[in-house]
Amino acid sequence: MLDLLLVDPSNPRSLAFALAALRDHLAAMPASTGSTRAERLLDHLETELAAADIGALGAVSDGRRDALVVFLGGVTAQLEQLSVTVHRTCTSRAGRPPSRCRSCRSSS
């Protein structure tokens, strides 16, 4: 079940699917270079997810999945950092948000 929720790129509810969609949105931002701080943070998160040992994350000890709790805590912290970075990028140009990115315009 964890593989379906974490690393299945075809499952729209998986973390891997969400990160791929986020990558598309970041690439569509006007400031995108392929190596912006936000894109590098996403690279790191995707690398960590790809390296995750799903079996170990699902291991139960004393009724708890401690490795999963730690892993998801790290993912949450990285996503929060990514969110702050994207927000700063979007509001740093003359104190006003830029026009919506190509990806957002096409989805509305």
C-alpha positions in Angstrom: 0.0 0.0 0.0 2.8 2.4 0.8 4.3 2.0 -2.7 1.0 3.0 -4.2 0.7 6.1 -2.0 4.4 7.2 -2.1 6.2 6.1 -5.3 3.6 5.1 -7.9 3.9 7.8 -10.7 0.7 6.7 -12.3 -1.4 7.1 -9.1 -2.8 10.7 -9.0 -2.9 10.4 -5.2 0.7 9.5 -4.8 3.5 11.7 -3.6 5.6 10.9 -6.8 2.7 12.0 -9.0 2.2 15.2 -7.1 6.0 16.0 -7.3 5.9 15.4 -11.0 3.0 17.8 -11.4 4.8 20.3 -9.2 7.9 20.0 -11.4 5.7 20.9 -14.5 4.4 23.9 -12.7 7.9 25.1 -11.6 9.1 24.7 -15.2 6.3 26.9 -16.4 7.2 29.7 -14.1 8.8 32.8 -15.7 11.8 32.6 -13.5 12.5 28.9 -14.2 16.0 28.0 -15.3 15.9 24.3 -14.5 18.1 25.0 -11.5 16.3 27.6 -9.4 16.4 27.1 -5.7 12.8 25.7 -5.8 13.8 23.3 -8.6 16.9 22.1 -6.6 14.8 21.6 -3.5 12.4 19.5 -5.6 15.3 17.5 -7.1 16.4 16.7 -3.5 13.0 15.6 -2.5 12.5 13.4 -5.6 15.9 11.8 -5.0 15.0 11.0 -1.4 11.7 9.5 -2.4 13.3 7.4 -5.1 15.8 6.1 -2.6 13.2 5.4 0.1 13.1 1.8 1.3 9.3 1.2 1.2 9.7 -2.1 3.1 11.6 -0.5 5.9 9.2 2.4 6.0 6.3 0.0 6.5 8.0 -2.0 9.2 6.0 -2.1 12.4 7.7 -2.1 15.8 5.6 -2.0 19.0 2.6 -1.1 16.9 4.3 1.9 15.3 5.9 2.7 12.0 8.6 4.9 13.4 10.6 5.0 10.1 7.5 6.2 8.2 6.8 8.9 10.8 10.4 10.2 10.5 10.3 10.0 6.7 7.0 11.8 6.3 8.1 14.4 8.8 11.2 15.1 6.6 9.0 15.2 3.5 6.6 17.7 5.2 9.5 19.9 6.3 11.0 19.9 2.7 7.6 20.7 1.2 7.2 23.6 3.6 10.6 24.9 2.6 9.7 24.5 -1.0 6.5 26.4 -0.5 8.2 29.3 1.2 10.8 29.4 -1.6 8.2 29.5 -4.4 6.2 32.2 -2.5 9.3 34.3 -2.2 10.1 33.8 -5.9 6.6 34.8 -6.9 6.5 37.9 -4.7 10.1 39.2 -5.1 9.6 41.1 -8.3 9.0 44.7 -7.3 6.9 43.6 -4.3 4.1 42.3 -6.5 3.2 38.9 -7.7 4.1 38.1 -11.3 1.5 37.3 -13.9 0.3 33.7 -13.6 2.6 31.2 -15.1 1.8 29.4 -18.4 0.8 26.3 -16.6 -1.7 28.0 -14.3 -3.2 30.0 -17.2 -3.8 26.8 -19.2 -5.5 25.1 -16.3 -8.1 27.8 -15.6 
